[in-house]
Structures are given as structure tokens and as C-alpha cells.
């Protein structure tokens, strides 16, 4: 089984987003949503396995090549670059 490899923009962000404790400390009320989306990305075999339906709603970001986002709330999303 092939899984998507996640690269983080900074080492600090990688440290936070790879630790449930640090995610909860840093992002408080949306921590569970962040952990769920990251878990979904980690286990996806390809981009089609990342849900495009609400409430998650994977969508391509306009003006960026191969950059997508998944919604965390009405105002926040988690963006990612897909190199596949």
C-alpha cells in the first residue's frame, strides 16, 4: 500500500503537527479537526482518497499549481501541495 508523504513548511510546524499533544496545545478548539484531516492525508493512497465532499471539502486553490486545501471550519483550512 502506498501512502502520501507529508512534508512540512518548517521544522517547527512539523514538530507541532506530528504530536497530538502539541496540536491540542497550539490549536485548542480546532485541534480535533486538524488531527482528523492530517490522519486522512497520511492514510490516503492518492488524492482521490481525500474527500471532496462537505464538511471536509478538498478543493484546488486558485492560482497555485497542485495546491489543495481541506476545510477545518468556515474560516480556516489546511492547505497542502500534491506532487503526484
Protein Blocks (a to p, Z undefined) as FASTA:
>chain_A
ZZdddddfbfklmmmmmcfklmmmmnmmmmmmmmmmmmmmmmpmbfklpcfbdfklpadd
ehiahiacddfblmbccdddddZZ
